[in-house]
Amino acid sequence: MTIQNALITNTFLGYEDHGILTFSLGLDGGGCYVGYGHRALDEYSEKLEKRVPVDKSLACIAEVLHVVGVKKWEDLKGKYVRVESHGLGGSVTKIGHIIEDKWLDLDEFFSKERQ
């Protein structure tokens, strides 16, 4: 695993091409551009016959804001974060606050029971 600084150059929060509610952050690590997020924040409800947000979707968005250190989604673009990845061209496993010891690991976040 490697850790490096990256600039958030792009953000997305909404419905992707297949109608799935998701988010993503575009990260520039000094010439190496990667994405982070791309998690379904909703699921299909057979009872309601439509997609509905999962219990942790709002908590996930709030955690992204907390870790980066901003109050609104619109303020993410232009902020620096630390990125833990599998190296150049590899997948990003975590994002972290640029100075403070605050990290978000989406695998860990979505596997934990809501407290």
Jmol script that loads the backbone (N, CA, C; Angstrom):
load data "model"
ATOM      1  N   MET A   1       0.829  -1.182   0.000  1.00  0.00           N
ATOM      2  CA  MET A   1       0.000   0.000   0.000  1.00  0.00           C
ATOM      3  C   MET A   1       0.874   1.246   0.000  1.00  0.00           C
ATOM      4  N   THR A   2       0.428   2.252  -0.704  1.00  0.00           N
ATOM      5  CA  THR A   2       1.125   3.534  -0.703  1.00  0.00           C
ATOM      6  C   THR A   2       0.157   4.628  -0.264  1.00  0.00           C
ATOM      7  N   ILE A   3       0.703   5.684   0.325  1.00  0.00           N
ATOM      8  CA  ILE A   3      -0.089   6.846   0.712  1.00  0.00           C
ATOM      9  C   ILE A   3       0.513   8.057   0.032  1.00  0.00           C
ATOM     10  N   GLN A   4      -0.340   8.831  -0.627  1.00  0.00           N
ATOM     11  CA  GLN A   4       0.118  10.063  -1.270  1.00  0.00           C
ATOM     12  C   GLN A   4      -0.990  11.100  -1.201  1.00  0.00           C
ATOM     13  N   ASN A   5      -0.636  12.343  -1.423  1.00  0.00           N
ATOM     14  CA  ASN A   5      -1.606  13.419  -1.454  1.00  0.00           C
ATOM     15  C   ASN A   5      -2.274  13.463  -2.821  1.00  0.00           C
ATOM     16  N   ALA A   6      -3.533  13.898  -2.829  1.00  0.00           N
ATOM     17  CA  ALA A   6      -4.266  14.040  -4.082  1.00  0.00           C
ATOM     18  C   ALA A   6      -5.217  15.215  -3.967  1.00  0.00           C
ATOM     19  N   LEU A   7      -5.480  15.836  -5.100  1.00  0.00           N
ATOM     20  CA  LEU A   7      -6.407  16.947  -5.195  1.00  0.00           C
ATOM     21  C   LEU A   7      -7.745  16.435  -5.698  1.00  0.00           C
ATOM     22  N   ILE A   8      -8.832  16.803  -5.025  1.00  0.00           N
ATOM     23  CA  ILE A   8     -10.170  16.459  -5.518  1.00  0.00           C
ATOM     24  C   ILE A   8     -10.480  17.416  -6.665  1.00  0.00           C
ATOM     25  N   THR A   9     -10.520  16.893  -7.872  1.00  0.00           N
ATOM     26  CA  THR A   9     -10.727  17.715  -9.065  1.00  0.00           C
ATOM     27  C   THR A   9     -12.150  17.670  -9.583  1.00  0.00           C
ATOM     28  N   ASN A  10     -12.895  16.665  -9.158  1.00  0.00           N
ATOM     29  CA  ASN A  10     -14.261  16.502  -9.654  1.00  0.00           C
ATOM     30  C   ASN A  10     -15.076  15.750  -8.617  1.00  0.00           C
ATOM     31  N   THR A  11     -16.360  16.051  -8.548  1.00  0.00           N
ATOM     32  CA  THR A  11     -17.255  15.330  -7.649  1.00  0.00           C
ATOM     33  C   THR A  11     -18.541  14.979  -8.383  1.00  0.00           C
ATOM     34  N   PHE A  12     -19.181  13.921  -7.956  1.00  0.00           N
ATOM     35  CA  PHE A  12     -20.479  13.533  -8.490  1.00  0.00           C
ATOM     36  C   PHE A  12     -21.308  12.960  -7.350  1.00  0.00           C
ATOM     37  N   LEU A  13     -22.532  13.409  -7.239  1.00  0.00           N
ATOM     38  CA  LEU A  13     -23.509  12.862  -6.303  1.00  0.00           C
ATOM     39  C   LEU A  13     -24.844  12.872  -7.029  1.00  0.00           C
ATOM     40  N   GLY A  14     -25.336  11.694  -7.348  1.00  0.00           N
ATOM     41  CA  GLY A  14     -26.592  11.624  -8.093  1.00  0.00           C
ATOM     42  C   GLY A  14     -26.802  10.248  -8.672  1.00  0.00           C
ATOM     43  N   TYR A  15     -27.621  10.198  -9.712  1.00  0.00           N
ATOM     44  CA  TYR A  15     -27.963   8.937 -10.369  1.00  0.00           C
ATOM     45  C   TYR A  15     -27.088   8.745 -11.596  1.00  0.00           C
ATOM     46  N   GLU A  16     -26.373   7.617 -11.622  1.00  0.00           N
ATOM     47  CA  GLU A  16     -25.525   7.311 -12.767  1.00  0.00           C
ATOM     48  C   GLU A  16     -26.374   6.755 -13.902  1.00  0.00           C
ATOM     49  N   ASP A  17     -25.736   6.369 -14.991  1.00  0.00           N
ATOM     50  CA  ASP A  17     -26.430   5.971 -16.222  1.00  0.00           C
ATOM     51  C   ASP A  17     -27.484   4.885 -16.048  1.00  0.00           C
ATOM     52  N   HIS A  18     -27.299   3.989 -15.105  1.00  0.00           N
ATOM     53  CA  HIS A  18     -28.244   2.886 -14.909  1.00  0.00           C
ATOM     54  C   HIS A  18     -29.296   3.206 -13.849  1.00  0.00           C
ATOM     55  N   GLY A  19     -29.339   4.464 -13.397  1.00  0.00           N
ATOM     56  CA  GLY A  19     -30.342   4.873 -12.420  1.00  0.00           C
ATOM     57  C   GLY A  19     -29.986   4.542 -10.984  1.00  0.00           C
ATOM     58  N   ILE A  20     -28.716   4.272 -10.718  1.00  0.00           N
ATOM     59  CA  ILE A  20     -28.269   3.924  -9.367  1.00  0.00           C
ATOM     60  C   ILE A  20     -27.730   5.172  -8.682  1.00  0.00           C
ATOM     61  N   LEU A  21     -28.216   5.452  -7.474  1.00  0.00           N
ATOM     62  CA  LEU A  21     -27.736   6.578  -6.691  1.00  0.00           C
ATOM     63  C   LEU A  21     -26.326   6.270  -6.210  1.00  0.00           C
ATOM     64  N   THR A  22     -25.387   7.167  -6.509  1.00  0.00           N
ATOM     65  CA  THR A  22     -23.996   6.926  -6.170  1.00  0.00           C
ATOM     66  C   THR A  22     -23.254   8.248  -5.988  1.00  0.00           C
ATOM     67  N   PHE A  23     -21.995   8.155  -5.603  1.00  0.00           N
ATOM     68  CA  PHE A  23     -21.123   9.322  -5.554  1.00  0.00           C
ATOM     69  C   PHE A  23     -19.749   8.915  -6.029  1.00  0.00           C
ATOM     70  N   SER A  24     -18.997   9.909  -6.468  1.00  0.00           N
ATOM     71  CA  SER A  24     -17.604   9.646  -6.793  1.00  0.00           C
ATOM     72  C   SER A  24     -16.807  10.934  -6.620  1.00  0.00           C
ATOM     73  N   LEU A  25     -15.536  10.749  -6.333  1.00  0.00           N
ATOM     74  CA  LEU A  25     -14.583  11.839  -6.242  1.00  0.00           C
ATOM     75  C   LEU A  25     -13.494  11.575  -7.272  1.00  0.00           C
ATOM     76  N   GLY A  26     -13.193  12.557  -8.103  1.00  0.00           N
ATOM     77  CA  GLY A  26     -12.081  12.466  -9.026  1.00  0.00           C
ATOM     78  C   GLY A  26     -10.844  12.996  -8.326  1.00  0.00           C
ATOM     79  N   LEU A  27      -9.790  12.209  -8.277  1.00  0.00           N
ATOM     80  CA  LEU A  27      -8.583  12.542  -7.523  1.00  0.00           C
ATOM     81  C   LEU A  27      -7.375  12.610  -8.442  1.00  0.00           C
ATOM     82  N   ASP A  28      -6.624  13.705  -8.342  1.00  0.00           N
ATOM     83  CA  ASP A  28      -5.406  13.865  -9.123  1.00  0.00           C
ATOM     84  C   ASP A  28      -4.222  13.774  -8.180  1.00  0.00           C
ATOM     85  N   GLY A  29      -3.456  12.715  -8.335  1.00  0.00           N
ATOM     86  CA  GLY A  29      -2.284  12.491  -7.486  1.00  0.00           C
ATOM     87  C   GLY A  29      -0.998  12.934  -8.143  1.00  0.00           C
ATOM     88  N   GLY A  30      -1.037  14.028  -8.870  1.00  0.00           N
ATOM     89  CA  GLY A  30       0.170  14.517  -9.528  1.00  0.00           C
ATOM     90  C   GLY A  30       0.427  13.801 -10.839  1.00  0.00           C
ATOM     91  N   GLY A  31      -0.557  13.798 -11.685  1.00  0.00           N
ATOM     92  CA  GLY A  31      -0.420  13.146 -12.982  1.00  0.00           C
ATOM     93  C   GLY A  31      -1.107  11.796 -13.062  1.00  0.00           C
ATOM     94  N   CYS A  32      -1.463  11.240 -11.940  1.00  0.00           N
ATOM     95  CA  CYS A  32      -2.199   9.970 -11.903  1.00  0.00           C
ATOM     96  C   CYS A  32      -3.610  10.274 -11.422  1.00  0.00           C
ATOM     97  N   TYR A  33      -4.592  10.101 -12.297  1.00  0.00           N
ATOM     98  CA  TYR A  33      -5.975  10.434 -11.988  1.00  0.00           C
ATOM     99  C   TYR A  33      -6.727   9.153 -11.642  1.00  0.00           C
ATOM    100  N   VAL A  34      -7.393   9.134 -10.477  1.00  0.00           N
ATOM    101  CA  VAL A  34      -8.175   7.974 -10.057  1.00  0.00           C
ATOM    102  C   VAL A  34      -9.519   8.440  -9.505  1.00  0.00           C
ATOM    103  N   GLY A  35     -10.449   7.521  -9.414  1.00  0.00           N
ATOM    104  CA  GLY A  35     -11.747   7.807  -8.834  1.00  0.00           C
ATOM    105  C   GLY A  35     -11.912   7.073  -7.513  1.00  0.00           C
ATOM    106  N   TYR A  36     -12.759   7.639  -6.667  1.00  0.00           N
ATOM    107  CA  TYR A  36     -13.066   7.015  -5.385  1.00  0.00           C
ATOM    108  C   TYR A  36     -14.561   7.113  -5.157  1.00  0.00           C
ATOM    109  N   GLY A  37     -15.131   6.072  -4.632  1.00  0.00           N
ATOM    110  CA  GLY A  37     -16.572   6.044  -4.376  1.00  0.00           C
ATOM    111  C   GLY A  37     -17.217   4.970  -5.212  1.00  0.00           C
ATOM    112  N   HIS A  38     -18.069   5.407  -6.113  1.00  0.00           N
ATOM    113  CA  HIS A  38     -18.757   4.501  -7.043  1.00  0.00           C
ATOM    114  C   HIS A  38     -19.488   3.377  -6.315  1.00  0.00           C
ATOM    115  N   ARG A  39     -20.089   3.693  -5.183  1.00  0.00           N
ATOM    116  CA  ARG A  39     -20.860   2.717  -4.422  1.00  0.00           C
ATOM    117  C   ARG A  39     -22.338   3.013  -4.578  1.00  0.00           C
ATOM    118  N   ALA A  40     -23.128   1.968  -4.700  1.00  0.00           N
ATOM    119  CA  ALA A  40     -24.575   2.151  -4.736  1.00  0.00           C
ATOM    120  C   ALA A  40     -25.041   2.616  -3.366  1.00  0.00           C
ATOM    121  N   LEU A  41     -25.723   3.747  -3.344  1.00  0.00           N
ATOM    122  CA  LEU A  41     -26.284   4.271  -2.105  1.00  0.00           C
ATOM    123  C   LEU A  41     -27.768   3.945  -2.011  1.00  0.00           C
ATOM    124  N   ASP A  42     -28.234   3.121  -2.948  1.00  0.00           N
ATOM    125  CA  ASP A  42     -29.627   2.690  -2.936  1.00  0.00           C
ATOM    126  C   ASP A  42     -29.700   1.229  -3.356  1.00  0.00           C
ATOM    127  N   GLU A  43     -30.897   0.676  -3.263  1.00  0.00           N
ATOM    128  CA  GLU A  43     -31.132  -0.705  -3.687  1.00  0.00           C
ATOM    129  C   GLU A  43     -32.560  -0.811  -4.190  1.00  0.00           C
ATOM    130  N   TYR A  44     -32.830  -1.857  -4.952  1.00  0.00           N
ATOM    131  CA  TYR A  44     -34.165  -2.027  -5.504  1.00  0.00           C
ATOM    132  C   TYR A  44     -35.086  -2.669  -4.466  1.00  0.00           C
ATOM    133  N   SER A  45     -36.236  -2.042  -4.247  1.00  0.00           N
ATOM    134  CA  SER A  45     -37.253  -2.583  -3.346  1.00  0.00           C
ATOM    135  C   SER A  45     -38.344  -3.228  -4.193  1.00  0.00           C
ATOM    136  N   GLU A  46     -38.473  -4.541  -4.053  1.00  0.00           N
ATOM    137  CA  GLU A  46     -39.529  -5.235  -4.804  1.00  0.00           C
ATOM    138  C   GLU A  46     -40.906  -4.796  -4.332  1.00  0.00           C
ATOM    139  N   LYS A  47     -41.031  -4.536  -3.040  1.00  0.00           N
ATOM    140  CA  LYS A  47     -42.310  -4.101  -2.479  1.00  0.00           C
ATOM    141  C   LYS A  47     -42.751  -2.768  -3.089  1.00  0.00           C
ATOM    142  N   LEU A  48     -41.825  -1.824  -3.189  1.00  0.00           N
ATOM    143  CA  LEU A  48     -42.151  -0.504  -3.721  1.00  0.00           C
ATOM    144  C   LEU A  48     -41.950  -0.410  -5.234  1.00  0.00           C
ATOM    145  N   GLU A  49     -41.286  -1.423  -5.799  1.00  0.00           N
ATOM    146  CA  GLU A  49     -40.986  -1.490  -7.228  1.00  0.00           C
ATOM    147  C   GLU A  49     -40.199  -0.281  -7.715  1.00  0.00           C
ATOM    148  N   LYS A  50     -39.217   0.128  -6.903  1.00  0.00           N
ATOM    149  CA  LYS A  50     -38.321   1.218  -7.283  1.00  0.00           C
ATOM    150  C   LYS A  50     -37.076   1.155  -6.413  1.00  0.00           C
ATOM    151  N   ARG A  51     -36.088   1.939  -6.779  1.00  0.00           N
ATOM    152  CA  ARG A  51     -34.860   2.018  -5.996  1.00  0.00           C
ATOM    153  C   ARG A  51     -35.078   2.962  -4.824  1.00  0.00           C
ATOM    154  N   VAL A  52     -34.572   2.565  -3.654  1.00  0.00           N
ATOM    155  CA  VAL A  52     -34.695   3.375  -2.441  1.00  0.00           C
ATOM    156  C   VAL A  52     -33.328   3.449  -1.755  1.00  0.00           C
ATOM    157  N   PRO A  53     -33.022   4.574  -1.090  1.00  0.00           N
ATOM    158  CA  PRO A  53     -31.720   4.706  -0.421  1.00  0.00           C
ATOM    159  C   PRO A  53     -31.522   3.621   0.638  1.00  0.00           C
ATOM    160  N   VAL A  54     -30.281   3.162   0.773  1.00  0.00           N
ATOM    161  CA  VAL A  54     -29.945   2.221   1.831  1.00  0.00           C
ATOM    162  C   VAL A  54     -29.782   2.996   3.131  1.00  0.00           C
ATOM    163  N   ASP A  55     -29.887   2.311   4.248  1.00  0.00           N
ATOM    164  CA  ASP A  55     -29.836   2.950   5.560  1.00  0.00           C
ATOM    165  C   ASP A  55     -28.595   3.815   5.758  1.00  0.00           C
ATOM    166  N   LYS A  56     -27.466   3.388   5.250  1.00  0.00           N
ATOM    167  CA  LYS A  56     -26.206   4.086   5.527  1.00  0.00           C
ATOM    168  C   LYS A  56     -25.835   5.117   4.466  1.00  0.00           C
ATOM    169  N   SER A  57     -26.689   5.369   3.475  1.00  0.00           N
ATOM    170  CA  SER A  57     -26.298   6.263   2.384  1.00  0.00           C
ATOM    171  C   SER A  57     -26.043   7.689   2.859  1.00  0.00           C
ATOM    172  N   LEU A  58     -26.909   8.245   3.668  1.00  0.00           N
ATOM    173  CA  LEU A  58     -26.704   9.601   4.164  1.00  0.00           C
ATOM    174  C   LEU A  58     -25.500   9.657   5.104  1.00  0.00           C
ATOM    175  N   ALA A  59     -25.336   8.628   5.924  1.00  0.00           N
ATOM    176  CA  ALA A  59     -24.185   8.575   6.828  1.00  0.00           C
ATOM    177  C   ALA A  59     -22.883   8.518   6.035  1.00  0.00           C
ATOM    178  N   CYS A  60     -22.879   7.863   4.897  1.00  0.00           N
ATOM    179  CA  CYS A  60     -21.683   7.787   4.057  1.00  0.00           C
ATOM    180  C   CYS A  60     -21.329   9.165   3.510  1.00  0.00           C
ATOM    181  N   ILE A  61     -22.311   9.874   3.004  1.00  0.00           N
ATOM    182  CA  ILE A  61     -22.071  11.219   2.482  1.00  0.00           C
ATOM    183  C   ILE A  61     -21.552  12.120   3.600  1.00  0.00           C
ATOM    184  N   ALA A  62     -22.165  12.034   4.778  1.00  0.00           N
ATOM    185  CA  ALA A  62     -21.723  12.837   5.923  1.00  0.00           C
ATOM    186  C   ALA A  62     -20.286  12.493   6.297  1.00  0.00           C
ATOM    187  N   GLU A  63     -19.909  11.225   6.204  1.00  0.00           N
ATOM    188  CA  GLU A  63     -18.549  10.810   6.556  1.00  0.00           C
ATOM    189  C   GLU A  63     -17.525  11.343   5.551  1.00  0.00           C
ATOM    190  N   VAL A  64     -17.873  11.375   4.273  1.00  0.00           N
ATOM    191  CA  VAL A  64     -16.985  11.974   3.272  1.00  0.00           C
ATOM    192  C   VAL A  64     -16.714  13.433   3.638  1.00  0.00           C
ATOM    193  N   LEU A  65     -17.776  14.184   3.944  1.00  0.00           N
ATOM    194  CA  LEU A  65     -17.628  15.594   4.313  1.00  0.00           C
ATOM    195  C   LEU A  65     -16.760  15.745   5.557  1.00  0.00           C
ATOM    196  N   HIS A  66     -17.004  14.896   6.554  1.00  0.00           N
ATOM    197  CA  HIS A  66     -16.248  14.944   7.810  1.00  0.00           C
ATOM    198  C   HIS A  66     -14.761  14.666   7.585  1.00  0.00           C
ATOM    199  N   VAL A  67     -14.458  13.626   6.850  1.00  0.00           N
ATOM    200  CA  VAL A  67     -13.064  13.236   6.632  1.00  0.00           C
ATOM    201  C   VAL A  67     -12.306  14.316   5.857  1.00  0.00           C
ATOM    202  N   VAL A  68     -12.930  14.867   4.836  1.00  0.00           N
ATOM    203  CA  VAL A  68     -12.256  15.899   4.044  1.00  0.00           C
ATOM    204  C   VAL A  68     -12.181  17.213   4.817  1.00  0.00           C
ATOM    205  N   GLY A  69     -13.171  17.457   5.673  1.00  0.00           N
ATOM    206  CA  GLY A  69     -13.171  18.662   6.489  1.00  0.00           C
ATOM    207  C   GLY A  69     -13.936  19.824   5.890  1.00  0.00           C
ATOM    208  N   VAL A  70     -15.050  19.507   5.212  1.00  0.00           N
ATOM    209  CA  VAL A  70     -15.903  20.547   4.634  1.00  0.00           C
ATOM    210  C   VAL A  70     -17.328  20.390   5.146  1.00  0.00           C
ATOM    211  N   LYS A  71     -18.133  21.436   4.963  1.00  0.00           N
ATOM    212  CA  LYS A  71     -19.514  21.411   5.440  1.00  0.00           C
ATOM    213  C   LYS A  71     -20.527  21.110   4.342  1.00  0.00           C
ATOM    214  N   LYS A  72     -20.136  21.289   3.064  1.00  0.00           N
ATOM    215  CA  LYS A  72     -21.051  21.053   1.946  1.00  0.00           C
ATOM    216  C   LYS A  72     -20.347  20.267   0.841  1.00  0.00           C
ATOM    217  N   TRP A  73     -21.133  19.480   0.134  1.00  0.00           N
ATOM    218  CA  TRP A  73     -20.613  18.682  -0.973  1.00  0.00           C
ATOM    219  C   TRP A  73     -19.904  19.569  -2.003  1.00  0.00           C
ATOM    220  N   GLU A  74     -20.467  20.739  -2.255  1.00  0.00           N
ATOM    221  CA  GLU A  74     -19.907  21.646  -3.254  1.00  0.00           C
ATOM    222  C   GLU A  74     -18.506  22.128  -2.883  1.00  0.00           C
ATOM    223  N   ASP A  75     -18.137  22.047  -1.616  1.00  0.00           N
ATOM    224  CA  ASP A  75     -16.824  22.501  -1.172  1.00  0.00           C
ATOM    225  C   ASP A  75     -15.729  21.441  -1.300  1.00  0.00           C
ATOM    226  N   LEU A  76     -16.078  20.231  -1.704  1.00  0.00           N
ATOM    227  CA  LEU A  76     -15.082  19.164  -1.836  1.00  0.00           C
ATOM    228  C   LEU A  76     -14.067  19.457  -2.946  1.00  0.00           C
ATOM    229  N   LYS A  77     -14.572  19.936  -4.077  1.00  0.00           N
ATOM    230  CA  LYS A  77     -13.702  20.192  -5.228  1.00  0.00           C
ATOM    231  C   LYS A  77     -12.656  21.239  -4.853  1.00  0.00           C
ATOM    232  N   GLY A  78     -11.396  20.923  -5.132  1.00  0.00           N
ATOM    233  CA  GLY A  78     -10.300  21.826  -4.823  1.00  0.00           C
ATOM    234  C   GLY A  78      -9.607  21.532  -3.500  1.00  0.00           C
ATOM    235  N   LYS A  79     -10.129  20.574  -2.725  1.00  0.00           N
ATOM    236  CA  LYS A  79      -9.503  20.196  -1.449  1.00  0.00           C
ATOM    237  C   LYS A  79      -8.509  19.059  -1.680  1.00  0.00           C
ATOM    238  N   TYR A  80      -7.487  19.040  -0.832  1.00  0.00           N
ATOM    239  CA  TYR A  80      -6.510  17.955  -0.865  1.00  0.00           C
ATOM    240  C   TYR A  80      -6.863  16.899   0.163  1.00  0.00           C
ATOM    241  N   VAL A  81      -6.588  15.654  -0.168  1.00  0.00           N
ATOM    242  CA  VAL A  81      -6.774  14.516   0.734  1.00  0.00           C
ATOM    243  C   VAL A  81      -5.545  13.627   0.636  1.00  0.00           C
ATOM    244  N   ARG A  82      -5.417  12.748   1.610  1.00  0.00           N
ATOM    245  CA  ARG A  82      -4.433  11.667   1.503  1.00  0.00           C
ATOM    246  C   ARG A  82      -5.170  10.475   0.906  1.00  0.00           C
ATOM    247  N   VAL A  83      -4.459   9.702   0.132  1.00  0.00           N
ATOM    248  CA  VAL A  83      -5.048   8.556  -0.551  1.00  0.00           C
ATOM    249  C   VAL A  83      -4.196   7.331  -0.265  1.00  0.00           C
ATOM    250  N   GLU A  84      -4.844   6.271   0.217  1.00  0.00           N
ATOM    251  CA  GLU A  84      -4.160   4.983   0.350  1.00  0.00           C
ATOM    252  C   GLU A  84      -4.577   4.143  -0.844  1.00  0.00           C
ATOM    253  N   SER A  85      -3.589   3.626  -1.562  1.00  0.00           N
ATOM    254  CA  SER A  85      -3.900   2.859  -2.769  1.00  0.00           C
ATOM    255  C   SER A  85      -2.935   1.690  -2.934  1.00  0.00           C
ATOM    256  N   HIS A  86      -3.208   0.914  -3.962  1.00  0.00           N
ATOM    257  CA  HIS A  86      -2.342  -0.209  -4.319  1.00  0.00           C
ATOM    258  C   HIS A  86      -1.236   0.246  -5.266  1.00  0.00           C
ATOM    259  N   GLY A  87      -0.899   1.528  -5.242  1.00  0.00           N
ATOM    260  CA  GLY A  87       0.162   2.053  -6.083  1.00  0.00           C
ATOM    261  C   GLY A  87      -0.366   2.641  -7.375  1.00  0.00           C
ATOM    262  N   LEU A  88       0.532   3.164  -8.168  1.00  0.00           N
ATOM    263  CA  LEU A  88       0.213   3.832  -9.422  1.00  0.00           C
ATOM    264  C   LEU A  88      -0.690   2.965 -10.290  1.00  0.00           C
ATOM    265  N   GLY A  89      -1.866   3.491 -10.595  1.00  0.00           N
ATOM    266  CA  GLY A  89      -2.822   2.768 -11.423  1.00  0.00           C
ATOM    267  C   GLY A  89      -3.683   1.775 -10.664  1.00  0.00           C
ATOM    268  N   GLY A  90      -3.417   1.594  -9.370  1.00  0.00           N
ATOM    269  CA  GLY A  90      -4.191   0.652  -8.564  1.00  0.00           C
ATOM    270  C   GLY A  90      -5.404   1.304  -7.945  1.00  0.00           C
ATOM    271  N   SER A  91      -6.241   0.500  -7.343  1.00  0.00           N
ATOM    272  CA  SER A  91      -7.461   1.031  -6.745  1.00  0.00           C
ATOM    273  C   SER A  91      -7.166   1.745  -5.428  1.00  0.00           C
ATOM    274  N   VAL A  92      -7.992   2.754  -5.141  1.00  0.00           N
ATOM    275  CA  VAL A  92      -7.884   3.512  -3.908  1.00  0.00           C
ATOM    276  C   VAL A  92      -8.662   2.768  -2.826  1.00  0.00           C
ATOM    277  N   THR A  93      -8.021   2.513  -1.696  1.00  0.00           N
ATOM    278  CA  THR A  93      -8.687   1.794  -0.612  1.00  0.00           C
ATOM    279  C   THR A  93      -9.264   2.722   0.438  1.00  0.00           C
ATOM    280  N   LYS A  94      -8.632   3.908   0.634  1.00  0.00           N
ATOM    281  CA  LYS A  94      -9.084   4.859   1.647  1.00  0.00           C
ATOM    282  C   LYS A  94      -8.774   6.274   1.196  1.00  0.00           C
ATOM    283  N   ILE A  95      -9.559   7.221   1.725  1.00  0.00           N
ATOM    284  CA  ILE A  95      -9.180   8.626   1.636  1.00  0.00           C
ATOM    285  C   ILE A  95      -9.045   9.145   3.059  1.00  0.00           C
ATOM    286  N   GLY A  96      -8.174  10.127   3.229  1.00  0.00           N
ATOM    287  CA  GLY A  96      -7.950  10.673   4.555  1.00  0.00           C
ATOM    288  C   GLY A  96      -7.809  12.179   4.527  1.00  0.00           C
ATOM    289  N   HIS A  97      -8.068  12.790   5.664  1.00  0.00           N
ATOM    290  CA  HIS A  97      -7.874  14.229   5.818  1.00  0.00           C
ATOM    291  C   HIS A  97      -6.410  14.544   5.537  1.00  0.00           C
ATOM    292  N   ILE A  98      -6.146  15.681   4.955  1.00  0.00           N
ATOM    293  CA  ILE A  98      -4.795  16.023   4.546  1.00  0.00           C
ATOM    294  C   ILE A  98      -3.835  16.167   5.724  1.00  0.00           C
ATOM    295  N   ILE A  99      -4.330  16.568   6.912  1.00  0.00           N
ATOM    296  CA  ILE A  99      -3.463  16.763   8.079  1.00  0.00           C
ATOM    297  C   ILE A  99      -3.863  15.857   9.244  1.00  0.00           C
ATOM    298  N   GLU A 100      -5.147  15.838   9.566  1.00  0.00           N
ATOM    299  CA  GLU A 100      -5.630  15.087  10.724  1.00  0.00           C
ATOM    300  C   GLU A 100      -5.694  13.594  10.434  1.00  0.00           C
ATOM    301  N   ASP A 101      -5.713  12.796  11.475  1.00  0.00           N
ATOM    302  CA  ASP A 101      -5.774  11.342  11.342  1.00  0.00           C
ATOM    303  C   ASP A 101      -7.231  10.889  11.249  1.00  0.00           C
ATOM    304  N   LYS A 102      -7.883  11.267  10.133  1.00  0.00           N
ATOM    305  CA  LYS A 102      -9.265  10.865   9.849  1.00  0.00           C
ATOM    306  C   LYS A 102      -9.260  10.178   8.495  1.00  0.00           C
ATOM    307  N   TRP A 103      -9.791   8.961   8.457  1.00  0.00           N
ATOM    308  CA  TRP A 103      -9.776   8.160   7.237  1.00  0.00           C
ATOM    309  C   TRP A 103     -11.162   7.591   6.955  1.00  0.00           C
ATOM    310  N   LEU A 104     -11.432   7.340   5.679  1.00  0.00           N
ATOM    311  CA  LEU A 104     -12.663   6.658   5.268  1.00  0.00           C
ATOM    312  C   LEU A 104     -12.291   5.493   4.365  1.00  0.00           C
ATOM    313  N   ASP A 105     -12.616   4.306   4.836  1.00  0.00           N
ATOM    314  CA  ASP A 105     -12.461   3.067   4.074  1.00  0.00           C
ATOM    315  C   ASP A 105     -13.885   2.593   3.782  1.00  0.00           C
ATOM    316  N   LEU A 106     -14.320   2.681   2.528  1.00  0.00           N
ATOM    317  CA  LEU A 106     -15.714   2.355   2.191  1.00  0.00           C
ATOM    318  C   LEU A 106     -16.061   0.895   2.449  1.00  0.00           C
ATOM    319  N   ASP A 107     -15.117  -0.019   2.210  1.00  0.00           N
ATOM    320  CA  ASP A 107     -15.393  -1.433   2.502  1.00  0.00           C
ATOM    321  C   ASP A 107     -15.703  -1.611   3.982  1.00  0.00           C
ATOM    322  N   GLU A 108     -14.875  -1.004   4.818  1.00  0.00           N
ATOM    323  CA  GLU A 108     -15.074  -1.090   6.258  1.00  0.00           C
ATOM    324  C   GLU A 108     -16.363  -0.367   6.680  1.00  0.00           C
ATOM    325  N   PHE A 109     -16.603   0.802   6.107  1.00  0.00           N
ATOM    326  CA  PHE A 109     -17.783   1.585   6.460  1.00  0.00           C
ATOM    327  C   PHE A 109     -19.072   0.811   6.182  1.00  0.00           C
ATOM    328  N   PHE A 110     -19.191   0.232   5.006  1.00  0.00           N
ATOM    329  CA  PHE A 110     -20.419  -0.456   4.658  1.00  0.00           C
ATOM    330  C   PHE A 110     -20.547  -1.844   5.280  1.00  0.00           C
ATOM    331  N   SER A 111     -19.430  -2.396   5.795  1.00  0.00           N
ATOM    332  CA  SER A 111     -19.521  -3.714   6.434  1.00  0.00           C
ATOM    333  C   SER A 111     -19.859  -3.626   7.909  1.00  0.00           C
ATOM    334  N   LYS A 112     -19.631  -2.460   8.522  1.00  0.00           N
ATOM    335  CA  LYS A 112     -19.949  -2.273   9.943  1.00  0.00           C
ATOM    336  C   LYS A 112     -21.442  -2.122  10.165  1.00  0.00           C
ATOM    337  N   GLU A 113     -21.889  -2.621  11.299  1.00  0.00           N
ATOM    338  CA  GLU A 113     -23.275  -2.395  11.697  1.00  0.00           C
ATOM    339  C   GLU A 113     -23.430  -0.936  12.092  1.00  0.00           C
ATOM    340  N   ARG A 114     -24.557  -0.358  11.778  1.00  0.00           N
ATOM    341  CA  ARG A 114     -24.815   1.033  12.130  1.00  0.00           C
ATOM    342  C   ARG A 114     -24.922   1.159  13.636  1.00  0.00           C
ATOM    343  N   GLN A 115     -24.213   2.127  14.209  1.00  0.00           N
ATOM    344  CA  GLN A 115     -24.190   2.310  15.656  1.00  0.00           C
ATOM    345  C   GLN A 115     -25.085   3.454  16.064  1.00  0.00           C
TER     346      GLN A 115
END
end "model"
wireframe off; spacefill off
backbone 0.3
color backbone group
